[in-house]
Amino acid sequence: MTKRRLAVVFGGAGFIGRHLVPRLARQDYEVRVITRNPEAVRPMMTQGRLAQVVPWATDLRSDAALARAVEGATLVVNLIGILAEKRRGDFQRLQGELPGRIGRAAAAAGWSMWCMFPPSAPTRTAKAPMPAARRRARRRCARPSPAP
């Protein structure tokens, strides 16, 4: 019997996630897609075996919910990113604080790989907050050695 491989993809229903999730399914990962819109995952649920791709609603403000989301994962990918704030402080919360909190939850769960892909450039309407939030996220991400 082969060992179960679980990939947890935060923001997996977004632009990059729509391409990554089916690829992970083809590589025989069970994929837990953390998304605010579970309906967006429905087309991806036909990839691979029955129940191989599963939408998962999580309260991103709760460290306990993040810990439950990454439990048992061998791969954790954070694709959550925004290019413009809808509310003041969104960059700080989603790209400054959340990546570090996801990284710490993954490390505490004994992760074996951790990846983060924030957006690459701000839009014209979003000037300075995004790059500053990305720098803070890089400093805060937990990067202990992978579990044996």
ABEGO torsion letter per residue (X at the ends): XBBBBBBBBBGAABAAAAAAAAAAAAAGBBBBBBBABAAAAAAAAABEBBGABBBBBBBAABAAAAAAAABGBABBBBABBBABBABBGAAAAAAAAAAAAAAAAAAAAGBABBBBBBBABBBAABBAAAAAAAAAAAAABBABBBBX
